[in-house]
Amino acid sequence: MCVACLMFWADFRKVINQFNNLEFKHVGQDVIIWPLAKIVSPEVISIGDSVIIDDFVFILGGKSTMIGSFVHIASFVSITGGGEFLIEDFAGVSSGSRIFTGNEDYFGDSLTNPTVPKPYRMPTRSFVHIKKHAIIGANTVILPGVSIGEGVAVGANSLIAKDCKPWTIYVGSPAKEIKARKRERILKLEAQLRSEIYDSNCKYIPRKMRSRC
């Protein structure tokens, strides 16, 4: 490839990948944030290695947001509410899902929505925690105060209003436990992948360094 083409490609990648232009609290290697994703308060957001955030994702950093490694957040996902959000390694959120880390007062003790100043509005700030190897199906809604256990699979169009047990499949609105999810193969593949792309000090080896080997 000619030098001019290489320079054009390097400049093009900077344009399409927002992580070069946002001041995150921490950002790892091999992170792609597509240009039409909207990230609010990047200074409270930490991102691991090998992460993809698609176009049309909306993330409000809130109190804190931590995104692990090998995480994919698909198009039209929104993460809002102003609370704390944590998604661990090898987890993913499918298109159209809505994750709320906070909530409004639905009982009539205050005014609602972010156009209203204090003390007339009394929102609740909470958290959502998605653990390793969890997969969230398309158009799922996750309410505040929920912990989704390791290896959980949530079917499309589900409503998650309470904690989900590890390595369990949930479906429905509200979501109900339907069966156990296999774990042995997933954990074996994780270990194999880590042995290939992490060095002896457990440090991630960027893709461009691996291609030289």
ABEGO torsion letter per residue (X at the ends): XBAAAAAAAAAAAAAABAAAABBBABBBBGBBBBAABBBBGAAABBBBBGBBBBBGBBBBAEABBBBBBGBBBBBGBBBBGGBBBBBBBGBBBBBGBBBBABBBBAAGABBBEAABBOAABBBBBBBBBBBBGBBBBBGBBBBBGBBBBBGBBBBBGBBBABBBBBGBBBBEOBBBBABBBBAAAAAAAAAAAAAAABBAAGBBBBAAAAAAX
